[in-house]
Amino acid sequence: MKKITGLVLGSIFSLYSISQDASIRKLQTESLRLIKKDIPDTVIKNWKTGGIYNISAGQGSLSNWAAGGDDFSFSLATSLNLYAFYKKDKTNWDNALNVNFGYIKTSSLGSRKNDDRIDFISKYGYSLNSKLNLTSLINFRTQAIKGYSYIETTKGSFTKKLSSTFLSPAYALISQGLEYKPIKGFTAFISPITSRWIIVKDDSLAARGDYGVTPGKNSMNQLGSFATVSYTTNFNKFISYRGRIDLFSNYKSNPENVDVYMTNAVTAKLGKVICLTWNLDMIYDDDVELFGKNDSSPALQLKSVFGIGLQVKI
């Protein structure tokens, strides 16, 4: 009798343990399933993020070279382009950060930068239909380190003059308008009311009244109209293009003289990470009177940078 009772109790205990283990395993499985399901539904599907990083370098040297030239030269160019796009129902939020820097060193002219740009743009919109958004836009643009203009005093001898540094100048813009997106990769934004600030934080540049500020003042506000058009496309699996043009008309002074800021970047892939890059920038700012006779008039500014190097997608 004792043996039978022991067997019965043992069987009951074993069945109870198996039932408990099964229940625990079921709870663990369901909890993991819920976690995996919640992440994409609440976060991942609404955001699209990424970017591209480029770096290229070049070096040259001469020794007893009859045709002449610098004994040594070295150049470095790098760019970082990041984006974060959000879309849910009728709400969309597009963000882009572009950072460019170039450096060159030669035995005759020394070290200097040949590219320096920090450019952030953010657009928050509400869809009126499939192609048209009511959009608020902010844009901030400046450079990272000191830049100089070089004036030749005697043949082969130069003197340098400070022309820019961080937040000198800087451009901050706030605008409300309509954005048109007819096809993938193309956007056009226009606003009749835009506020723009020109900032010259460096006191020595502000004292000269550079970039249009009143001499001795560190900033100036402008009210005007603004338009920006951007286009990104892949011509094929090897060659791509990215461009943007900004137009601003200042209602307070010479509204017919439209300020232009344009960037162009062409990339040709030669392999998985090796590529050719060409960047062409154009700027016309009616307030930047640093050219011509006695540095007293505005002019079209051009910058072209070509290189071969590495490209990494983020």
N, C-alpha and C positions, 0 to 999 in steps of 0.2 A: 504493500500500500504506500509506504513512504517513497519507494522508487517511482511508482506511477505519479504520485503527487509532485515529485521533483521534476519529472519529465514534462509534465503539464505546465508547471511554473516556468521552467526553462524555455519552453516553446513560446509561451506568452511574452516573456521578456525579449526573446529574439525578434518576434514579430513587431513588437513595440519599437525596438531599436532601429529595425529596417525602415519602419514607417517614418520615424523621426529623421533618419538620414535622407530619405527621399524628399521629405518636406523641405529640409534645409537646402538641398541641391536645387529644388524647384524655385525657392525664393531667391537664391543666388543667380540663377539663370535669368529670371524675370527682371531682377534689378539691373543686370548688365544690359539686357535688351532695351530697357527703358532709357538708360544712359546713352547708348549708341543711337537711338532714335531721336532723342531730344536735341543733340548737338547740331546736325545739319538743318533741322527744321527751324531753329531759333537764331542761329548765327551764320553758318557757312553759306547758305543759299542767298543771303542778302548782300554779301560783300564779294567783290572781285579785286584782288590785290596782286601786285607784282612790280617788276621793274627791270632795268637793264643797266649794267655797269660796263664802261669801256675804259681801257687804258692803252696808250701807245707811247713809244719812246723811239728816239733816233739819236745817233752819235756819229760824229765825223772828226777826222784829224788829218793834218797835212804836215809834211816835213820836206823842206827844200823844194817846194812846189813853185815852178816858174810862173804859172798863171796867177799865183797869188791867192789869198783867202785867209780865213781864220785857221790858226794852228789847231784849235780844238773847238768843237761845238757839241752841245747836248740839249735835247729838247724832250719834254714830257707833257703829255696831254691826257686828261682824265675827265670822265663825265659820269654822273649818276642820275638816272631818271626813274623816279618812283611814282606809282599811282595807287589810288584806293577809290573804288567806285561802289556806291551803295544804291540799291533800288528795292523798294517795297511798295506795292500797290501803285499809287500815283506820285509817290515821293522818290526823288533821286538826289544824290549828293556825290559830286565828282571832285576829286582832289588830285593834284599833280605837283610834284617837287622836282625841279631840275637844278642840278649843281654841276658847274663846269669850272675846271681850273687848268691852266697851261703855264709852263715854265720853260725858259730858254736860257742857256748860258753859252757865251762865246768868249774866246780869249781877248778879243778887242773891245767888246762892249760890256762884258761882265754879265751878271745875272739880272734877269727881269722877268716879270710875268707877261704872257701874251694872251691870256684868257682868264676871266674870273667873273663868275655869275652865280647868284642864288636867286631862284625864281619860284615862287609858290603861288598857285592859283586854286581857288576853291569856289565851286558853284553849287548852290542848293536850290532845287527847283521842284515845282509842282506841275504835273502834266495836265495841260488843257486838252490835248488830244495826242495821238500817237507820234506826232512830229514836233509839237510846239509846247514849250514849257514857260511858265512864269518863274523867273530865276533871279536870285540874289547872288552877286559875285563879289569876291574880294581877291585882291592881287597884291603881292609884296615882292619887291625886287631890289637887290643890293649886291654888294661884292664882299669878299671875306677879308682881304689884306690890302696893304697900301699899294697904290699904283702911281707911277711917275710918268711925266712927259719928258722927253730927252731933247735938249736943244744943243745943236752943234755950235760951239764957240769958236774953235779953230779946227782945221782939218784933222780929223781923227780924234778930236777931243770934245767931250760932251759934258753938259751940266744937267742935272735932273731937277725937276720941279714937281712937288706933290700935287697930284691931280685927283686922287680918290682914296678912300679907305672905307672900312666897315661903317655903314650907315651914313656915308658921305660920298656920293648921294645915296638916298634910298627913296623908293617910290611906293606909296601905299594908296590903294584905290578901293573905293566901295561903290557899287553900282546896282541898280535895280532895273530889270528889263525883260526882254523876251529872248529865248534861245530856240533856235531852229535846228532840228536833227533829221534831215531828209533821208540820209543813207548812213550806213555804218562807217565810222571813222571821220565823218564830217560834222562840224558844229559851227553855227554862226550865232553870235550874241550881239544885241544892239540895245542901247539905253540912251534916252534923251536927257537923263539927269544922273550925273556922276560926280562924286567928290574925290579929288586927288590931292595928296599931300606930297610935297617935295621936301625931303629932310636932308640937311647938311649938318651933321653933329660935330664935325671937326671945326673948331673955332677959327683956325687959320684959313680954311677954305671959305667959311661963312663970312669972314671979314672982307674977303675979296668979292663977295657977292656971286660966287660961282653957282652954276646951275639954276640961276634965276632968282635966288632968294635975295631979299633986301640986305645990303651989306651990314654985317653984325647980327643978323637974325639967323636962327638955326632951322627954320621951316617956313613953308609957304603953302597956302591952300588954294586950290583952283576948282572952279565949278564948270562943268562942261558936258559934252556928249561923248559917248564911248562905244566902240564896236571892236569885237575880236572874232577872228575866224581861225579855226584850227583844222588840220587835215592830216590823217595818218593812213598809210596804205602800204601793202606789200605788192610790188609789181610782179614778183614771182617768189619762189622759195629762197632766193638768194639776195635780192635787192629790195630794200624798204625805204620809205620816206616819211619824215615827220616835220611838219611846219606849222607856224603860227604867226599871225599878223595882228597887231593891236593899233587902233587909231583913236586919237583923243583930240578933241577941239575944245579950247579954253574960251568959254563965253566972256571972261573978264578982259582978255587981251588978245587981239588979232585972231579971232576964231577961224578965219580963212586959212591960217597957217597950221595945218593939221600935224600933230606929232605922230611919228611912225616908229613902231618897234616890231622888227620881223626876225624870226629865227627859222633856219632851214637845216635839216640834218639828213644826209643820205648815207646809208650803210649797205655795204656789199660783203656778204659772207664768203670767205674762202675755205672754210672748214667749220667744224663744230664750235670752235671758240676763236678762231682767227678771222679778222675782218678788216676791210678798208672803211674809213669814215671821212666824211667831208662836212664841215659845219660852216655855214655862211650866215652872218648876222648883219642886219642893217638898222641903223637908228637915225632918225631925224627929230631933234627936239628944238623947238624955236627958242627955248629959254637957255640952251647951252651955247652961249656966245663965247666960245674958246678957240675960234678958228679965224682964218683970214688975216688981214692986216691988223696988227696990234691986238690980235686975239679978241676981236670985237664983234664977230658975226657967227651965226650958226652955220652948220654944214652937214651934209650927209656923211654918216660914219659907217665904214665898212670893215668887217673882220672876216677873214677866211682862214680856216684851220683844216689841214689835211693830214691824215696819219694812218698807219697800219699797226694793229696791235691785237689785244684780246678783248672779247666781249662775253660777258656772263649774264645769263638771264636769272632773275631773282623770282 
